[in-house]
Amino acid sequence: MSELAPSQAAAELLRRQRARASLVEFSQSIDIPAVPLININDEETADGRLKDPLEQEPVLYKPIESRIAIHHLKIMQAIERCMMTPRGRLMVFAPPGSAKSTYASVVGPSWYMGKFPGSQIILASYATTIAAKQSRKVRAICRDPRYGAIWSERPTISSDQRAIDDWAMTNESSMMAAGLLAGITGNRADGLVIDDPLANREQADSATIREKIYNEFMDTALTRAKPKMWVVIIQTRWHEEDLAGAILPQDYAGESGPILCRDGQTWEVLSIPAEAERDDDPLGRKPGEFLWPEWFPEAHWRTWRDNPRAARTWSALYQQRPAPFSGVHFNREMFQRYDPRLPRVDV
C-alpha cells in the first residue's frame, strides 16, 4: 500500500475528525447502503436469530446518492441533538420515499455505536424482517474499513457474529433488531429507534393493534432503558391515535419544535409534510412548495394530492395530519345548524 502524500494525509485526518464530531459530516464520509446487489433470503440460526446469508462475507450494496437534501440535513441535526441529550426524545414525521429511515435507522445508529464504544442500540419496526433489513445495512457500514478508520478503536464486526438481528462490534457496541410486537427482551439500551411501528392502513384502523403497539412501546421497549436512553420515533402518520398520536397532546396541530406530550415528556417534533402548509415550515418553505424538488418532480406528489379518492392517504401519509381538514366523505359546509324550537318548514 503506497504512502499518502502530506496533503492527502491531512485531508484524511480532517475527514476522520469531522466524521467523529458531526453526524452530518459522518454521513458524507461513508458509503450509505441503498439496495443490495444480490437477492437475500433470510434464514434462521439454531437459536432463532436471522442468519447473515454470506456468513463472514459482507452483503454488497449499491451506495445511496451522496448529495443530501435540506430535509436530510434537518433530520440528521435533530437525531444528533436527541442522541447527545440525556433521555432525549425525538419524533420525525415525513412522507414515504423521503429517506427518513436511512438516516434515523442506519446512519444515526452506526455513528453512535462508533462514537460511544460499548453502546447498545435497539431498533424496532412493525416486523422483525423490516428491522433486520436496516440492521444489515448498519452492519455493512460497520464492516467498511473507512468506517473503522474514523475511530481510535478501529472497530469492526466481531468475528463470531452471524445473526443480522443481534450482533456486536469489537468495541463492544451492539445492535438488536426486532419487531415491536415480537417482544423486545434480554437487552438493555442506550438508544431506541422505532421505525414505522405500523405496517399498513388495516393495522392503523384497528384499535386493538394500535393499543397493542402502544402497550409494547411503553411496557416492553421503554423498560429496556438504561438511565440516559434516548428515543427516536420515525414514521409516517397513519391515524390520529397511532403511536405518535397517542403520545402527542390532543391539540397537536402539526407544528415542529419542543412539545410537552401526554406522557409527561417533552419531545422534539420534526414534522415535514410533502407540501408546505404552515408559515413556520421547518424547512423554510413557503406554503404550496413541495418536498425534495431536486429528486421528485411535482407530478409525483400530485399523484396523491389531486386524486379525490386518495384524500385520506394524502392528508395522513404525505401531509402528516391524519385527520383531513375537509374530511374524506363529508365537508363541514354540507351541514346546517338545526334548532328544534323553530317551527318546521316543509320545502
DOLUM-117164 format. One record per residue (C-alpha): x, y, z; residue in one letter. Coordinates in Angstrom, 2 decimals. Layout:
REM DOLUM-117164
rec px: X; py: Y; pz: Z; res: A;
...
This chain:
REM DOLUM-117164
rec px: 0.00; py: 0.00; pz: 0.00; res: M;
rec px: 1.52; py: 3.30; pz: -1.10; res: S;
rec px: 2.06; py: 6.09; pz: 1.36; res: E;
rec px: -0.22; py: 9.12; pz: 1.28; res: L;
rec px: 1.15; py: 12.47; pz: 0.22; res: A;
rec px: 1.13; py: 15.05; pz: 3.05; res: P;
rec px: -1.87; py: 16.84; pz: 1.53; res: S;
rec px: -3.78; py: 13.54; pz: 1.22; res: Q;
rec px: -2.92; py: 12.56; pz: 4.80; res: A;
rec px: -4.11; py: 15.95; pz: 6.06; res: A;
rec px: -7.39; py: 15.59; pz: 4.13; res: A;
rec px: -7.91; py: 12.09; pz: 5.54; res: E;
rec px: -7.24; py: 13.27; pz: 9.08; res: L;
rec px: -9.72; py: 16.12; pz: 8.61; res: L;
rec px: -12.32; py: 13.66; pz: 7.26; res: R;
rec px: -11.99; py: 11.50; pz: 10.34; res: R;
rec px: -12.13; py: 14.40; pz: 12.78; res: Q;
rec px: -15.24; py: 15.85; pz: 11.17; res: R;
rec px: -16.95; py: 12.46; pz: 10.98; res: A;
rec px: -16.34; py: 11.85; pz: 14.68; res: R;
rec px: -17.71; py: 15.26; pz: 15.64; res: A;
rec px: -20.83; py: 15.51; pz: 13.46; res: S;
rec px: -23.48; py: 13.10; pz: 12.21; res: L;
rec px: -23.91; py: 15.18; pz: 9.05; res: V;
rec px: -20.16; py: 15.06; pz: 8.33; res: E;
rec px: -20.15; py: 11.34; pz: 9.12; res: F;
rec px: -22.87; py: 10.76; pz: 6.51; res: S;
rec px: -20.62; py: 12.35; pz: 3.90; res: Q;
rec px: -17.61; py: 10.28; pz: 4.99; res: S;
rec px: -19.07; py: 6.81; pz: 4.37; res: I;
rec px: -20.90; py: 4.92; pz: 1.65; res: D;
rec px: -24.54; py: 4.73; pz: 2.75; res: I;
rec px: -26.09; py: 1.42; pz: 1.64; res: P;
rec px: -29.12; py: 1.63; pz: -0.63; res: A;
rec px: -30.24; py: -1.64; pz: -2.24; res: V;
rec px: -28.35; py: -4.97; pz: -2.05; res: P;
rec px: -26.70; py: -6.16; pz: -5.26; res: L;
rec px: -27.80; py: -9.75; pz: -4.59; res: I;
rec px: -31.09; py: -11.36; pz: -3.64; res: N;
rec px: -31.19; py: -12.07; pz: 0.09; res: I;
rec px: -33.20; py: -14.90; pz: 1.63; res: N;
rec px: -33.14; py: -14.67; pz: 5.40; res: D;
rec px: -32.61; py: -17.91; pz: 7.28; res: E;
rec px: -32.84; py: -18.55; pz: 11.00; res: E;
rec px: -29.98; py: -19.86; pz: 13.08; res: T;
rec px: -30.49; py: -22.65; pz: 15.60; res: A;
rec px: -31.35; py: -20.12; pz: 18.30; res: D;
rec px: -33.95; py: -18.36; pz: 16.15; res: G;
rec px: -31.80; py: -15.39; pz: 15.09; res: R;
rec px: -31.77; py: -14.23; pz: 11.47; res: L;
rec px: -28.61; py: -15.55; pz: 9.85; res: K;
rec px: -26.36; py: -13.44; pz: 7.64; res: D;
rec px: -26.63; py: -15.34; pz: 4.33; res: P;
rec px: -22.98; py: -14.74; pz: 3.47; res: L;
rec px: -21.59; py: -15.59; pz: 6.92; res: E;
rec px: -18.29; py: -13.70; pz: 7.17; res: Q;
rec px: -18.66; py: -12.05; pz: 3.75; res: E;
rec px: -20.38; py: -8.66; pz: 3.64; res: P;
rec px: -23.53; py: -8.12; pz: 1.63; res: V;
rec px: -22.69; py: -5.73; pz: -1.20; res: L;
rec px: -24.91; py: -2.68; pz: -1.63; res: Y;
rec px: -25.32; py: -0.02; pz: -4.23; res: K;
rec px: -24.39; py: 3.28; pz: -2.49; res: P;
rec px: -27.12; py: 5.82; pz: -1.89; res: I;
rec px: -26.98; py: 9.19; pz: -3.61; res: E;
rec px: -24.18; py: 11.20; pz: -1.98; res: S;
rec px: -25.89; py: 14.59; pz: -2.02; res: R;
rec px: -28.10; py: 15.36; pz: 0.94; res: I;
rec px: -31.27; py: 17.40; pz: 0.67; res: A;
rec px: -32.26; py: 20.06; pz: 3.19; res: I;
rec px: -34.73; py: 17.73; pz: 4.91; res: H;
rec px: -31.99; py: 15.11; pz: 5.35; res: H;
rec px: -29.84; py: 17.79; pz: 6.95; res: L;
rec px: -32.64; py: 18.79; pz: 9.33; res: K;
rec px: -33.37; py: 15.15; pz: 10.20; res: I;
rec px: -29.72; py: 14.39; pz: 10.99; res: M;
rec px: -29.30; py: 17.53; pz: 13.06; res: Q;
rec px: -32.39; py: 16.58; pz: 15.09; res: A;
rec px: -31.15; py: 13.00; pz: 15.52; res: I;
rec px: -27.76; py: 14.19; pz: 16.75; res: E;
rec px: -29.39; py: 16.57; pz: 19.26; res: R;
rec px: -31.52; py: 13.71; pz: 20.55; res: C;
rec px: -28.60; py: 11.30; pz: 20.83; res: M;
rec px: -26.43; py: 13.83; pz: 22.64; res: M;
rec px: -29.18; py: 14.74; pz: 25.13; res: T;
rec px: -29.61; py: 12.50; pz: 28.19; res: P;
rec px: -33.09; py: 10.97; pz: 27.85; res: R;
rec px: -33.54; py: 12.76; pz: 24.53; res: G;
rec px: -36.90; py: 12.31; pz: 22.82; res: R;
rec px: -37.49; py: 12.86; pz: 19.09; res: L;
rec px: -40.34; py: 12.23; pz: 16.66; res: M;
rec px: -39.77; py: 12.63; pz: 12.92; res: V;
rec px: -42.71; py: 12.59; pz: 10.51; res: F;
rec px: -42.05; py: 12.57; pz: 6.76; res: A;
rec px: -43.67; py: 11.11; pz: 3.62; res: P;
rec px: -42.88; py: 7.70; pz: 2.15; res: P;
rec px: -39.77; py: 7.74; pz: -0.01; res: G;
rec px: -38.13; py: 10.70; pz: 1.73; res: S;
rec px: -35.19; py: 8.57; pz: 3.02; res: A;
rec px: -36.07; py: 9.26; pz: 6.66; res: K;
rec px: -35.34; py: 5.66; pz: 7.71; res: S;
rec px: -31.92; py: 5.73; pz: 6.07; res: T;
rec px: -30.72; py: 8.49; pz: 8.38; res: Y;
rec px: -32.62; py: 7.52; pz: 11.55; res: A;
rec px: -32.21; py: 3.73; pz: 11.46; res: S;
rec px: -28.93; py: 3.25; pz: 9.58; res: V;
rec px: -26.64; py: 6.29; pz: 9.56; res: V;
rec px: -27.50; py: 7.57; pz: 13.05; res: G;
rec px: -27.00; py: 4.28; pz: 14.93; res: P;
rec px: -23.76; py: 3.42; pz: 13.09; res: S;
rec px: -22.32; py: 6.82; pz: 14.05; res: W;
rec px: -23.39; py: 6.49; pz: 17.68; res: Y;
rec px: -22.01; py: 2.94; pz: 18.00; res: M;
rec px: -18.60; py: 4.13; pz: 16.86; res: G;
rec px: -18.59; py: 7.38; pz: 18.81; res: K;
rec px: -19.57; py: 5.72; pz: 22.09; res: F;
rec px: -17.91; py: 2.30; pz: 22.46; res: P;
rec px: -19.97; py: -0.16; pz: 24.46; res: G;
rec px: -23.28; py: 1.44; pz: 23.48; res: S;
rec px: -26.33; py: -0.77; pz: 22.98; res: Q;
rec px: -28.94; py: 0.09; pz: 20.36; res: I;
rec px: -32.39; py: -1.44; pz: 19.93; res: I;
rec px: -34.02; py: -0.97; pz: 16.52; res: L;
rec px: -37.71; py: -1.91; pz: 16.28; res: A;
rec px: -40.25; py: -1.82; pz: 13.49; res: S;
rec px: -43.62; py: -3.38; pz: 12.72; res: Y;
rec px: -41.87; py: -6.65; pz: 11.77; res: A;
rec px: -38.54; py: -8.23; pz: 12.67; res: T;
rec px: -37.66; py: -8.70; pz: 8.99; res: T;
rec px: -38.04; py: -4.96; pz: 8.37; res: I;
rec px: -35.89; py: -4.06; pz: 11.37; res: A;
rec px: -33.33; py: -6.69; pz: 10.34; res: A;
rec px: -33.13; py: -5.18; pz: 6.86; res: K;
rec px: -31.98; py: -1.90; pz: 8.39; res: Q;
rec px: -29.69; py: -3.73; pz: 10.82; res: S;
rec px: -27.99; py: -5.43; pz: 7.87; res: R;
rec px: -27.24; py: -2.01; pz: 6.39; res: K;
rec px: -25.74; py: -0.83; pz: 9.69; res: V;
rec px: -23.51; py: -3.92; pz: 9.63; res: R;
rec px: -22.44; py: -3.11; pz: 6.08; res: A;
rec px: -21.30; py: 0.35; pz: 7.21; res: I;
rec px: -19.52; py: -1.01; pz: 10.28; res: C;
rec px: -17.65; py: -3.60; pz: 8.19; res: R;
rec px: -16.25; py: -0.95; pz: 5.86; res: D;
rec px: -12.55; py: -0.19; pz: 6.56; res: P;
rec px: -13.27; py: 3.52; pz: 6.03; res: R;
rec px: -15.70; py: 3.35; pz: 8.96; res: Y;
rec px: -13.20; py: 1.65; pz: 11.24; res: G;
rec px: -10.52; py: 4.20; pz: 10.35; res: A;
rec px: -12.68; py: 7.03; pz: 11.73; res: I;
rec px: -12.49; py: 5.81; pz: 15.32; res: W;
rec px: -9.44; py: 5.34; pz: 17.51; res: S;
rec px: -10.53; py: 1.78; pz: 18.48; res: E;
rec px: -10.68; py: 0.72; pz: 14.79; res: R;
rec px: -13.93; py: -1.19; pz: 15.41; res: P;
rec px: -15.35; py: -3.81; pz: 13.09; res: T;
rec px: -17.88; py: -6.64; pz: 13.37; res: I;
rec px: -16.85; py: -9.26; pz: 15.92; res: S;
rec px: -15.61; py: -12.41; pz: 14.17; res: S;
rec px: -18.12; py: -14.71; pz: 15.89; res: D;
rec px: -21.18; py: -12.71; pz: 14.86; res: Q;
rec px: -23.56; py: -14.41; pz: 12.41; res: R;
rec px: -27.04; py: -13.09; pz: 13.21; res: A;
rec px: -28.10; py: -9.90; pz: 11.48; res: I;
rec px: -30.71; py: -9.02; pz: 14.12; res: D;
rec px: -28.46; py: -9.32; pz: 17.20; res: D;
rec px: -24.77; py: -8.57; pz: 16.77; res: W;
rec px: -21.82; py: -6.74; pz: 18.29; res: A;
rec px: -18.64; py: -4.95; pz: 17.30; res: M;
rec px: -15.11; py: -5.27; pz: 18.59; res: T;
rec px: -15.56; py: -2.01; pz: 20.54; res: N;
rec px: -18.39; py: -3.76; pz: 22.46; res: E;
rec px: -21.16; py: -1.70; pz: 20.88; res: S;
rec px: -24.12; py: -3.83; pz: 19.81; res: S;
rec px: -27.43; py: -3.73; pz: 17.96; res: M;
rec px: -30.61; py: -5.72; pz: 18.41; res: M;
rec px: -33.32; py: -5.51; pz: 15.73; res: A;
rec px: -36.84; py: -6.80; pz: 16.37; res: A;
rec px: -40.49; py: -6.46; pz: 15.56; res: G;
rec px: -42.21; py: -4.27; pz: 18.11; res: L;
rec px: -44.94; py: -6.87; pz: 18.66; res: L;
rec px: -42.47; py: -9.77; pz: 18.59; res: A;
rec px: -41.20; py: -8.88; pz: 22.03; res: G;
rec px: -38.01; py: -7.00; pz: 22.89; res: I;
rec px: -36.42; py: -8.83; pz: 25.79; res: T;
rec px: -32.98; py: -9.61; pz: 27.12; res: G;
rec px: -31.20; py: -6.41; pz: 26.06; res: N;
rec px: -30.74; py: -3.04; pz: 27.71; res: R;
rec px: -30.36; py: 0.04; pz: 25.55; res: A;
rec px: -28.58; py: 3.37; pz: 25.40; res: D;
rec px: -30.67; py: 4.24; pz: 22.35; res: G;
rec px: -34.03; py: 3.10; pz: 20.99; res: L;
rec px: -35.16; py: 3.65; pz: 17.39; res: V;
rec px: -38.79; py: 2.91; pz: 16.46; res: I;
rec px: -39.02; py: 2.92; pz: 12.66; res: D;
rec px: -42.55; py: 2.68; pz: 11.23; res: D;
rec px: -44.48; py: 0.89; pz: 14.00; res: P;
rec px: -47.50; py: 0.34; pz: 11.72; res: L;
rec px: -47.38; py: -1.77; pz: 8.56; res: A;
rec px: -50.44; py: -0.56; pz: 6.68; res: N;
rec px: -53.88; py: 1.04; pz: 6.79; res: R;
rec px: -55.55; py: -2.12; pz: 8.10; res: E;
rec px: -53.33; py: -2.11; pz: 11.18; res: Q;
rec px: -53.77; py: 1.64; pz: 11.61; res: A;
rec px: -57.55; py: 1.34; pz: 11.61; res: D;
rec px: -57.53; py: -1.45; pz: 14.19; res: S;
rec px: -57.96; py: -0.07; pz: 17.71; res: A;
rec px: -56.76; py: -3.43; pz: 19.06; res: T;
rec px: -53.46; py: -3.34; pz: 17.16; res: I;
rec px: -52.88; py: 0.34; pz: 17.97; res: R;
rec px: -53.38; py: -0.43; pz: 21.65; res: E;
rec px: -51.00; py: -3.42; pz: 21.46; res: K;
rec px: -48.30; py: -1.31; pz: 19.80; res: I;
rec px: -48.61; py: 1.46; pz: 22.38; res: Y;
rec px: -48.50; py: -1.05; pz: 25.24; res: N;
rec px: -45.45; py: -2.80; pz: 23.79; res: E;
rec px: -43.72; py: 0.55; pz: 23.41; res: F;
rec px: -44.49; py: 1.56; pz: 26.99; res: M;
rec px: -44.24; py: -1.79; pz: 28.79; res: D;
rec px: -41.53; py: -3.58; pz: 26.80; res: T;
rec px: -39.41; py: -1.20; pz: 24.70; res: A;
rec px: -39.11; py: 1.66; pz: 27.19; res: L;
rec px: -38.44; py: -0.69; pz: 30.07; res: T;
rec px: -35.21; py: -1.75; pz: 28.31; res: R;
rec px: -33.83; py: 1.71; pz: 29.12; res: A;
rec px: -30.50; py: 2.48; pz: 30.66; res: K;
rec px: -30.66; py: 5.66; pz: 32.78; res: P;
rec px: -29.94; py: 8.08; pz: 29.89; res: K;
rec px: -31.57; py: 6.20; pz: 26.99; res: M;
rec px: -32.62; py: 8.39; pz: 24.07; res: W;
rec px: -35.62; py: 7.52; pz: 21.89; res: V;
rec px: -36.30; py: 8.28; pz: 18.22; res: V;
rec px: -39.70; py: 7.52; pz: 16.67; res: I;
rec px: -39.70; py: 7.94; pz: 12.91; res: I;
rec px: -42.84; py: 7.30; pz: 10.90; res: Q;
rec px: -45.47; py: 8.49; pz: 8.51; res: T;
rec px: -48.69; py: 9.36; pz: 10.29; res: R;
rec px: -51.41; py: 6.79; pz: 9.68; res: W;
rec px: -54.07; py: 7.59; pz: 12.27; res: H;
rec px: -54.89; py: 10.20; pz: 14.91; res: E;
rec px: -54.10; py: 7.60; pz: 17.59; res: E;
rec px: -51.13; py: 5.85; pz: 16.01; res: D;
rec px: -48.08; py: 5.51; pz: 18.26; res: L;
rec px: -47.02; py: 9.13; pz: 17.84; res: A;
rec px: -50.59; py: 10.38; pz: 18.09; res: G;
rec px: -51.11; py: 8.51; pz: 21.36; res: A;
rec px: -48.13; py: 10.36; pz: 22.83; res: I;
rec px: -48.68; py: 13.83; pz: 21.35; res: L;
rec px: -51.10; py: 16.25; pz: 23.04; res: P;
rec px: -54.65; py: 16.08; pz: 21.77; res: Q;
rec px: -54.48; py: 19.64; pz: 20.46; res: D;
rec px: -51.32; py: 19.00; pz: 18.41; res: Y;
rec px: -51.68; py: 20.86; pz: 15.09; res: A;
rec px: -48.68; py: 19.75; pz: 13.04; res: G;
rec px: -46.07; py: 22.14; pz: 14.41; res: E;
rec px: -42.38; py: 21.33; pz: 14.81; res: S;
rec px: -40.30; py: 22.04; pz: 17.89; res: G;
rec px: -40.37; py: 21.00; pz: 21.57; res: P;
rec px: -43.81; py: 19.63; pz: 22.51; res: I;
rec px: -44.96; py: 18.71; pz: 26.02; res: L;
rec px: -46.75; py: 15.42; pz: 25.44; res: C;
rec px: -49.30; py: 13.28; pz: 27.21; res: R;
rec px: -46.59; py: 11.00; pz: 28.62; res: D;
rec px: -45.24; py: 13.95; pz: 30.63; res: G;
rec px: -42.09; py: 14.14; pz: 28.46; res: Q;
rec px: -41.02; py: 16.98; pz: 26.19; res: T;
rec px: -40.42; py: 15.58; pz: 22.72; res: W;
rec px: -38.72; py: 17.40; pz: 19.88; res: E;
rec px: -41.02; py: 17.00; pz: 16.88; res: V;
rec px: -39.89; py: 17.43; pz: 13.27; res: L;
rec px: -42.97; py: 17.29; pz: 11.05; res: S;
rec px: -42.16; py: 17.50; pz: 7.33; res: I;
rec px: -45.21; py: 17.46; pz: 5.02; res: P;
rec px: -44.88; py: 16.74; pz: 1.31; res: A;
rec px: -46.40; py: 20.15; pz: 0.58; res: E;
rec px: -45.68; py: 23.05; pz: 2.91; res: A;
rec px: -48.84; py: 24.35; pz: 4.61; res: E;
rec px: -47.62; py: 26.35; pz: 7.61; res: R;
rec px: -45.80; py: 29.66; pz: 7.73; res: D;
rec px: -43.38; py: 28.08; pz: 10.22; res: D;
rec px: -42.42; py: 25.19; pz: 7.92; res: D;
rec px: -39.31; py: 23.51; pz: 9.41; res: P;
rec px: -37.53; py: 23.60; pz: 6.04; res: L;
rec px: -38.26; py: 27.29; pz: 5.48; res: G;
rec px: -40.58; py: 26.57; pz: 2.54; res: R;
rec px: -43.46; py: 28.81; pz: 1.57; res: K;
rec px: -46.97; py: 27.29; pz: 1.62; res: P;
rec px: -47.50; py: 25.32; pz: -1.56; res: G;
rec px: -43.85; py: 24.35; pz: -2.09; res: E;
rec px: -43.19; py: 20.61; pz: -2.37; res: F;
rec px: -40.54; py: 18.48; pz: -0.71; res: L;
rec px: -37.26; py: 17.47; pz: -2.38; res: W;
rec px: -37.86; py: 19.10; pz: -5.81; res: P;
rec px: -34.36; py: 18.14; pz: -6.98; res: E;
rec px: -35.36; py: 14.46; pz: -6.68; res: W;
rec px: -39.15; py: 14.20; pz: -7.01; res: F;
rec px: -40.99; py: 16.15; pz: -9.74; res: P;
rec px: -44.17; py: 17.93; pz: -8.72; res: E;
rec px: -46.16; py: 15.31; pz: -10.64; res: A;
rec px: -45.00; py: 12.69; pz: -8.12; res: H;
rec px: -46.72; py: 14.47; pz: -5.24; res: W;
rec px: -49.78; py: 15.39; pz: -7.31; res: R;
rec px: -50.46; py: 11.69; pz: -7.90; res: T;
rec px: -51.95; py: 11.66; pz: -4.41; res: W;
rec px: -52.78; py: 15.29; pz: -3.79; res: R;
rec px: -55.03; py: 15.68; pz: -6.84; res: D;
rec px: -56.81; py: 12.33; pz: -6.52; res: N;
rec px: -60.05; py: 12.83; pz: -4.55; res: P;
rec px: -60.15; py: 9.11; pz: -3.68; res: R;
rec px: -56.70; py: 9.42; pz: -2.08; res: A;
rec px: -57.66; py: 12.33; pz: 0.20; res: A;
rec px: -57.06; py: 10.33; pz: 3.36; res: R;
rec px: -53.73; py: 8.97; pz: 2.08; res: T;
rec px: -52.53; py: 12.44; pz: 1.11; res: W;
rec px: -53.59; py: 14.00; pz: 4.39; res: S;
rec px: -52.13; py: 11.30; pz: 6.64; res: A;
rec px: -49.12; py: 9.70; pz: 4.96; res: L;
rec px: -47.96; py: 12.72; pz: 2.98; res: Y;
rec px: -49.06; py: 15.75; pz: 4.99; res: Q;
rec px: -48.63; py: 14.17; pz: 8.46; res: Q;
rec px: -52.12; py: 15.19; pz: 9.61; res: R;
rec px: -54.22; py: 12.02; pz: 9.75; res: P;
rec px: -57.46; py: 13.95; pz: 10.34; res: A;
rec px: -58.12; py: 15.74; pz: 7.00; res: P;
rec px: -59.07; py: 19.39; pz: 7.22; res: F;
rec px: -62.12; py: 18.88; pz: 4.99; res: S;
rec px: -62.90; py: 15.24; pz: 5.79; res: G;
rec px: -62.89; py: 12.31; pz: 3.42; res: V;
rec px: -66.62; py: 11.84; pz: 2.84; res: H;
rec px: -68.22; py: 15.00; pz: 4.24; res: F;
rec px: -67.29; py: 18.67; pz: 4.24; res: N;
rec px: -68.23; py: 20.99; pz: 7.07; res: R;
rec px: -70.17; py: 23.15; pz: 4.57; res: E;
rec px: -72.60; py: 20.25; pz: 3.96; res: M;
rec px: -74.04; py: 20.61; pz: 7.47; res: F;
rec px: -76.51; py: 23.27; pz: 8.65; res: Q;
rec px: -77.48; py: 24.14; pz: 12.20; res: R;
rec px: -80.89; py: 23.00; pz: 13.34; res: Y;
rec px: -82.87; py: 24.48; pz: 16.23; res: D;
rec px: -85.74; py: 22.16; pz: 17.29; res: P;
rec px: -87.58; py: 25.13; pz: 18.88; res: R;
rec px: -88.25; py: 26.67; pz: 15.47; res: L;
rec px: -91.40; py: 25.71; pz: 13.56; res: P;
rec px: -90.91; py: 23.09; pz: 10.85; res: R;
rec px: -90.91; py: 24.42; pz: 7.31; res: V;
rec px: -91.75; py: 22.00; pz: 4.51; res: D;
rec px: -89.78; py: 22.57; pz: 1.33; res: V;
